[in-house]
Structures are given as structure tokens and as C-alpha cells.
Amino acid sequence: MIKMNIKGVCFDCDGVLIDTISSWRIIHEHFGTDSGEMLDRFLRGEVTDAEFMADDIGLWKSVQTRIHRDDLIRCYQGVKLMNGARELIDELQNRGILVAIVSAGVDLLIGSIAQMLKVDDWISNGFQYDEDGYLMDDGIVRVPAHHKDSMVEKFARINGLKPSEIVSVGDNHTDLSMCIPGSHFVGFNGQKQVAIDGFSKAGVPHVQEKDCRLLWPHFFQGEPFPTIGGE
């Protein structure tokens, strides 16, 4: 286990801080659509984030031509935090560690989670709406799923952190892009085989149990999570 002197943690959100694999999939489930082959092509890097988002929006609009922002917000009712997420972030911040969310998910959900957990900073992708609040055909790409490194570098620069003082956490192989040179990475809750294989190939730790508190020993060299250790 590599000793880390961490001062900042960058979390992916879907499948890490919330117990759902994708904030995009939730909308698909609402409309009864499926990104299918387009998702596979996207994960292989064959289509851009913008193309993938536009395709998703097109699928939803094929079911409901006019989709209001409020319709999308309602899709996220009932989404739950990952077990231990609130406790982990509270303890990190108690130690003076900065916490950020870097997500390629949907800002309507990610923003509410960021506010709920009181993280220090967050960024995610989103939608465009007309003046009446109806969904337009193209999304807004702020966080390219395969190139999250630029957002982690910005987080480091703004907060005056060295890469060696940053650890990133994600559930997918694309999240490995968060691991800027000199920084650290811990896989969490990898569900797809491509993620499990990616973490193994990269030689990073992988916490497979769905409890964020189990990340703590990887951040602090075997130290048990405070509330568990105190029992």
C-alpha cells in the first residue's frame, strides 16, 4: 500500500457516492429507452460525449416530444446515497481534506448530491433548455468521460495541491483518467468486467463492497474508519 499524504479527494458520483450505476440510465428507465449499442461504442471511444448525449436525448424525445426540466428532476426522486458516503465525506472534511465531485453524469442529480453532502466543489455534464424550460437537442459537455484529468488538474491548481496530495475514486475504467501523473486512484464498486479488468491492469486498489467507509484504509494506510475503529 502506497503511503499517501492526501489533501484532496476527487470522487466520481454515479456508483460511488450514490447507489445507482448511471444518472443517464435513470432517465432511460423513466422513458423506457436504452442506449444499447451506442453506449458500447461510447465506452470504446468511438463516439464523442456530445454525440452520445445527443443520441440519448433523441431517444427520450422519440417517446415524449417535449420534455420539461421538471420532468427530468422527477426522474431522480428516490435516488439514495451510497452506504457510508455521508460519513466518509464528513470525516475527510473533519481532517481538513478538500472534497470534490468530478462526474460525467447529469448536473440535475449531481448538483443536488453535492449540496446534500456539502462537498467543496463539483462539476458534471448537463442539458440545454429553451426559454420555457424544455429540453433542447444537445447536451453540455463539461466533463469528458474519457478525459477527466483536466478537471482534476484544475482542482489541484485552484487549491494549490500537488498531484501526490490527491486521490481520485471511481467505479469505471474511464475514471482512471482522473489519476493525473503523480496522484493516486482507488477503484470502488466496479460492476462491469471492463472496469474490473481496467483496475487490475492499472494496478490500483479496488473496493468491491458497497460501503464508502471501506475506502478509508486505502487513504490512511490501513487505519480503520474512525467510527468503526472506535467500536
DRENMAR-218146 format. One record per residue (C-alpha): residue number from 1; residue in three letters; x, y, z. Coordinates in steps of 0.2 Angstrom, whole numbers. Layout:
% DRENMAR-218146
@fidren=NUM, drenpa=ala, east=X, north=Y, up=Z;
...
***
This chain:
% DRENMAR-218146
@fidren=1, drenpa=met, east=0, north=0, up=0;
@fidren=2, drenpa=ile, east=7, north=17, up=-5;
@fidren=3, drenpa=lys, east=8, north=30, up=9;
@fidren=4, drenpa=met, east=-2, north=45, up=4;
@fidren=5, drenpa=asn, east=-2, north=62, up=12;
@fidren=6, drenpa=ile, east=-19, north=67, up=5;
@fidren=7, drenpa=lys, east=-26, north=85, up=5;
@fidren=8, drenpa=gly, east=-39, north=82, up=-8;
@fidren=9, drenpa=val, east=-51, north=69, up=-14;
@fidren=10, drenpa=cys, east=-60, north=69, up=-31;
@fidren=11, drenpa=phe, east=-75, north=57, up=-32;
@fidren=12, drenpa=asp, east=-85, north=51, up=-47;
@fidren=13, drenpa=cys, east=-103, north=51, up=-42;
@fidren=14, drenpa=asp, east=-114, north=38, up=-50;
@fidren=15, drenpa=gly, east=-110, north=21, up=-42;
@fidren=16, drenpa=val, east=-98, north=29, up=-30;
@fidren=17, drenpa=leu, east=-107, north=42, up=-19;
@fidren=18, drenpa=ile, east=-125, north=37, up=-25;
@fidren=19, drenpa=asp, east=-131, north=19, up=-26;
@fidren=20, drenpa=thr, east=-135, north=19, up=-45;
@fidren=21, drenpa=ile, east=-124, north=15, up=-59;
@fidren=22, drenpa=ser, east=-129, north=29, up=-70;
@fidren=23, drenpa=ser, east=-139, north=46, up=-69;
@fidren=24, drenpa=trp, east=-141, north=44, up=-88;
@fidren=25, drenpa=arg, east=-149, north=26, up=-86;
@fidren=26, drenpa=ile, east=-161, north=33, up=-73;
@fidren=27, drenpa=ile, east=-169, north=44, up=-87;
@fidren=28, drenpa=his, east=-169, north=30, up=-99;
@fidren=29, drenpa=glu, east=-178, north=19, up=-87;
@fidren=30, drenpa=his, east=-191, north=33, up=-85;
@fidren=31, drenpa=phe, east=-194, north=34, up=-104;
@fidren=32, drenpa=gly, east=-192, north=15, up=-107;
@fidren=33, drenpa=thr, east=-177, north=18, up=-119;
@fidren=34, drenpa=asp, east=-160, north=10, up=-120;
@fidren=35, drenpa=ser, east=-144, north=17, up=-126;
@fidren=36, drenpa=gly, east=-138, north=0, up=-131;
@fidren=37, drenpa=glu, east=-125, north=-1, up=-144;
@fidren=38, drenpa=met, east=-122, north=17, up=-143;
@fidren=39, drenpa=leu, east=-116, north=15, up=-125;
@fidren=40, drenpa=asp, east=-104, north=1, up=-130;
@fidren=41, drenpa=arg, east=-97, north=12, up=-144;
@fidren=42, drenpa=phe, east=-95, north=27, up=-132;
@fidren=43, drenpa=leu, east=-86, north=16, up=-119;
@fidren=44, drenpa=arg, east=-74, north=10, up=-133;
@fidren=45, drenpa=gly, east=-71, north=29, up=-138;
@fidren=46, drenpa=glu, east=-79, north=28, up=-155;
@fidren=47, drenpa=val, east=-91, north=42, up=-152;
@fidren=48, drenpa=thr, east=-89, north=59, up=-143;
@fidren=49, drenpa=asp, east=-98, north=64, up=-127;
@fidren=50, drenpa=ala, east=-108, north=77, up=-137;
@fidren=51, drenpa=glu, east=-113, north=64, up=-150;
@fidren=52, drenpa=phe, east=-118, north=51, up=-136;
@fidren=53, drenpa=met, east=-128, north=64, up=-126;
@fidren=54, drenpa=ala, east=-137, north=70, up=-142;
@fidren=55, drenpa=asp, east=-142, north=52, up=-146;
@fidren=56, drenpa=asp, east=-148, north=49, up=-128;
@fidren=57, drenpa=ile, east=-159, north=65, up=-129;
@fidren=58, drenpa=gly, east=-165, north=59, up=-146;
@fidren=59, drenpa=leu, east=-171, north=43, up=-139;
@fidren=60, drenpa=trp, east=-181, north=51, up=-125;
@fidren=61, drenpa=lys, east=-189, north=63, up=-137;
@fidren=62, drenpa=ser, east=-194, north=49, up=-148;
@fidren=63, drenpa=val, east=-205, north=44, up=-133;
@fidren=64, drenpa=gln, east=-210, north=62, up=-127;
@fidren=65, drenpa=thr, east=-208, north=76, up=-139;
@fidren=66, drenpa=arg, east=-207, north=90, up=-126;
@fidren=67, drenpa=ile, east=-198, north=86, up=-110;
@fidren=68, drenpa=his, east=-198, north=99, up=-97;
@fidren=69, drenpa=arg, east=-184, north=101, up=-84;
@fidren=70, drenpa=asp, east=-196, north=97, up=-70;
@fidren=71, drenpa=asp, east=-199, north=80, up=-79;
@fidren=72, drenpa=leu, east=-181, north=76, up=-78;
@fidren=73, drenpa=ile, east=-179, north=81, up=-60;
@fidren=74, drenpa=arg, east=-194, north=70, up=-55;
@fidren=75, drenpa=cys, east=-184, north=55, up=-63;
@fidren=76, drenpa=tyr, east=-172, north=56, up=-49;
@fidren=77, drenpa=gln, east=-184, north=55, up=-34;
@fidren=78, drenpa=gly, east=-179, north=41, up=-23;
@fidren=79, drenpa=val, east=-161, north=40, up=-28;
@fidren=80, drenpa=lys, east=-151, north=35, up=-12;
@fidren=81, drenpa=leu, east=-133, north=39, up=-6;
@fidren=82, drenpa=met, east=-121, north=25, up=-6;
@fidren=83, drenpa=asn, east=-119, north=17, up=11;
@fidren=84, drenpa=gly, east=-106, north=27, up=21;
@fidren=85, drenpa=ala, east=-105, north=41, up=8;
@fidren=86, drenpa=arg, east=-110, north=55, up=20;
@fidren=87, drenpa=glu, east=-100, north=48, up=35;
@fidren=88, drenpa=leu, east=-84, north=47, up=24;
@fidren=89, drenpa=ile, east=-85, north=64, up=17;
@fidren=90, drenpa=asp, east=-89, north=71, up=34;
@fidren=91, drenpa=glu, east=-73, north=63, up=41;
@fidren=92, drenpa=leu, east=-62, north=68, up=27;
@fidren=93, drenpa=gln, east=-68, north=86, up=29;
@fidren=94, drenpa=asn, east=-65, north=85, up=48;
@fidren=95, drenpa=arg, east=-47, north=81, up=44;
@fidren=96, drenpa=gly, east=-46, north=97, up=33;
@fidren=97, drenpa=ile, east=-46, north=87, up=17;
@fidren=98, drenpa=leu, east=-55, north=95, up=2;
@fidren=99, drenpa=val, east=-68, north=85, up=-7;
@fidren=100, drenpa=ala, east=-74, north=87, up=-25;
@fidren=101, drenpa=ile, east=-86, north=78, up=-37;
@fidren=102, drenpa=val, east=-80, north=76, up=-54;
@fidren=103, drenpa=ser, east=-94, north=67, up=-64;
@fidren=104, drenpa=ala, east=-99, north=64, up=-82;
@fidren=105, drenpa=gly, east=-116, north=62, up=-75;
@fidren=106, drenpa=val, east=-131, north=74, up=-76;
@fidren=107, drenpa=asp, east=-130, north=90, up=-66;
@fidren=108, drenpa=leu, east=-148, north=90, up=-60;
@fidren=109, drenpa=leu, east=-144, north=75, up=-49;
@fidren=110, drenpa=ile, east=-125, north=78, up=-46;
@fidren=111, drenpa=gly, east=-128, north=96, up=-40;
@fidren=112, drenpa=ser, east=-141, north=90, up=-28;
@fidren=113, drenpa=ile, east=-130, north=77, up=-21;
@fidren=114, drenpa=ala, east=-115, north=89, up=-20;
@fidren=115, drenpa=gln, east=-127, north=101, up=-10;
@fidren=116, drenpa=met, east=-133, north=87, up=1;
@fidren=117, drenpa=leu, east=-115, north=81, up=5;
@fidren=118, drenpa=lys, east=-108, north=99, up=7;
@fidren=119, drenpa=val, east=-93, north=95, up=-4;
@fidren=120, drenpa=asp, east=-81, north=109, up=-8;
@fidren=121, drenpa=asp, east=-83, north=109, up=-27;
@fidren=122, drenpa=trp, east=-91, north=99, up=-40;
@fidren=123, drenpa=ile, east=-93, north=98, up=-59;
@fidren=124, drenpa=ser, east=-104, north=87, up=-71;
@fidren=125, drenpa=asn, east=-112, north=87, up=-88;
@fidren=126, drenpa=gly, east=-129, north=94, up=-91;
@fidren=127, drenpa=phe, east=-143, north=99, up=-103;
@fidren=128, drenpa=gln, east=-149, north=115, up=-113;
@fidren=129, drenpa=tyr, east=-167, north=121, up=-111;
@fidren=130, drenpa=asp, east=-177, north=134, up=-121;
@fidren=131, drenpa=glu, east=-184, north=149, up=-113;
@fidren=132, drenpa=asp, east=-199, north=139, up=-106;
@fidren=133, drenpa=gly, east=-188, north=126, up=-98;
@fidren=134, drenpa=tyr, east=-190, north=112, up=-112;
@fidren=135, drenpa=leu, east=-176, north=101, up=-116;
@fidren=136, drenpa=met, east=-166, north=105, up=-132;
@fidren=137, drenpa=asp, east=-157, north=93, up=-143;
@fidren=138, drenpa=asp, east=-139, north=95, up=-137;
@fidren=139, drenpa=gly, east=-131, north=92, up=-120;
@fidren=140, drenpa=ile, east=-117, north=102, up=-112;
@fidren=141, drenpa=val, east=-101, north=93, up=-110;
@fidren=142, drenpa=arg, east=-91, north=100, up=-96;
@fidren=143, drenpa=val, east=-83, north=83, up=-91;
@fidren=144, drenpa=pro, east=-77, north=72, up=-105;
@fidren=145, drenpa=ala, east=-80, north=54, up=-98;
@fidren=146, drenpa=his, east=-63, north=48, up=-105;
@fidren=147, drenpa=his, east=-53, north=64, up=-101;
@fidren=148, drenpa=lys, east=-57, north=68, up=-83;
@fidren=149, drenpa=asp, east=-39, north=73, up=-80;
@fidren=150, drenpa=ser, east=-41, north=91, up=-85;
@fidren=151, drenpa=met, east=-54, north=94, up=-71;
@fidren=152, drenpa=val, east=-43, north=86, up=-58;
@fidren=153, drenpa=glu, east=-28, north=96, up=-64;
@fidren=154, drenpa=lys, east=-39, north=112, up=-62;
@fidren=155, drenpa=phe, east=-45, north=106, up=-45;
@fidren=156, drenpa=ala, east=-26, north=104, up=-40;
@fidren=157, drenpa=arg, east=-21, north=121, up=-47;
@fidren=158, drenpa=ile, east=-36, north=131, up=-39;
@fidren=159, drenpa=asn, east=-32, north=124, up=-22;
@fidren=160, drenpa=gly, east=-13, north=124, up=-23;
@fidren=161, drenpa=leu, east=-12, north=105, up=-22;
@fidren=162, drenpa=lys, east=2, north=94, up=-28;
@fidren=163, drenpa=pro, east=-3, north=78, up=-38;
@fidren=164, drenpa=ser, east=4, north=67, up=-24;
@fidren=165, drenpa=glu, east=-8, north=75, up=-12;
@fidren=166, drenpa=ile, east=-24, north=70, up=-22;
@fidren=167, drenpa=val, east=-33, north=53, up=-23;
@fidren=168, drenpa=ser, east=-47, north=50, up=-35;
@fidren=169, drenpa=val, east=-61, north=37, up=-34;
@fidren=170, drenpa=gly, east=-71, north=30, up=-47;
@fidren=171, drenpa=asp, east=-82, north=14, up=-52;
@fidren=172, drenpa=asn, east=-77, north=13, up=-71;
@fidren=173, drenpa=his, east=-62, north=11, up=-81;
@fidren=174, drenpa=thr, east=-65, north=28, up=-89;
@fidren=175, drenpa=asp, east=-62, north=36, up=-71;
@fidren=176, drenpa=leu, east=-44, north=30, up=-72;
@fidren=177, drenpa=ser, east=-42, north=46, up=-82;
@fidren=178, drenpa=met, east=-44, north=56, up=-66;
@fidren=179, drenpa=cys, east=-27, north=49, up=-60;
@fidren=180, drenpa=ile, east=-16, north=63, up=-66;
@fidren=181, drenpa=pro, east=3, north=59, up=-66;
@fidren=182, drenpa=gly, east=9, north=58, up=-48;
@fidren=183, drenpa=ser, east=-8, north=56, up=-40;
@fidren=184, drenpa=his, east=-17, north=41, up=-33;
@fidren=185, drenpa=phe, east=-33, north=31, up=-38;
@fidren=186, drenpa=val, east=-44, north=19, up=-29;
@fidren=187, drenpa=gly, east=-57, north=9, up=-38;
@fidren=188, drenpa=phe, east=-74, north=7, up=-30;
@fidren=189, drenpa=asn, east=-89, north=-4, up=-34;
@fidren=190, drenpa=gly, east=-83, north=-9, up=-51;
@fidren=191, drenpa=gln, east=-98, north=-18, up=-59;
@fidren=192, drenpa=lys, east=-93, north=-20, up=-77;
@fidren=193, drenpa=gln, east=-80, north=-33, up=-81;
@fidren=194, drenpa=val, east=-71, north=-19, up=-92;
@fidren=195, drenpa=ala, east=-70, north=-9, up=-76;
@fidren=196, drenpa=ile, east=-63, north=-23, up=-65;
@fidren=197, drenpa=asp, east=-51, north=-28, up=-78;
@fidren=198, drenpa=gly, east=-45, north=-10, up=-80;
@fidren=199, drenpa=phe, east=-42, north=-8, up=-62;
@fidren=200, drenpa=ser, east=-32, north=-24, up=-61;
@fidren=201, drenpa=lys, east=-22, north=-19, up=-76;
@fidren=202, drenpa=ala, east=-18, north=-2, up=-69;
@fidren=203, drenpa=gly, east=-13, north=-10, up=-53;
@fidren=204, drenpa=val, east=-24, north=1, up=-42;
@fidren=205, drenpa=pro, east=-34, north=-5, up=-26;
@fidren=206, drenpa=his, east=-52, north=-10, up=-29;
@fidren=207, drenpa=val, east=-65, north=-9, up=-15;
@fidren=208, drenpa=gln, east=-79, north=-20, up=-21;
@fidren=209, drenpa=glu, east=-91, north=-19, up=-6;
@fidren=210, drenpa=lys, east=-104, north=-5, up=-7;
@fidren=211, drenpa=asp, east=-98, north=4, up=8;
@fidren=212, drenpa=cys, east=-88, north=21, up=6;
@fidren=213, drenpa=arg, east=-81, north=19, up=23;
@fidren=214, drenpa=leu, east=-70, north=5, up=17;
@fidren=215, drenpa=leu, east=-60, north=17, up=6;
@fidren=216, drenpa=trp, east=-53, north=25, up=22;
@fidren=217, drenpa=pro, east=-39, north=12, up=25;
@fidren=218, drenpa=his, east=-33, north=15, up=7;
@fidren=219, drenpa=phe, east=-32, north=34, up=11;
@fidren=220, drenpa=phe, east=-24, north=32, up=28;
@fidren=221, drenpa=gln, east=-13, north=17, up=26;
@fidren=222, drenpa=gly, east=-23, north=3, up=35;
@fidren=223, drenpa=glu, east=-31, north=15, up=48;
@fidren=224, drenpa=pro, east=-49, north=9, up=51;
@fidren=225, drenpa=phe, east=-63, north=21, up=48;
@fidren=226, drenpa=pro, east=-65, north=32, up=64;
@fidren=227, drenpa=thr, east=-82, north=27, up=70;
@fidren=228, drenpa=ile, east=-79, north=8, up=66;
@fidren=229, drenpa=gly, east=-62, north=9, up=74;
@fidren=230, drenpa=gly, east=-70, north=16, up=90;
@fidren=231, drenpa=glu, east=-82, north=2, up=92;
***
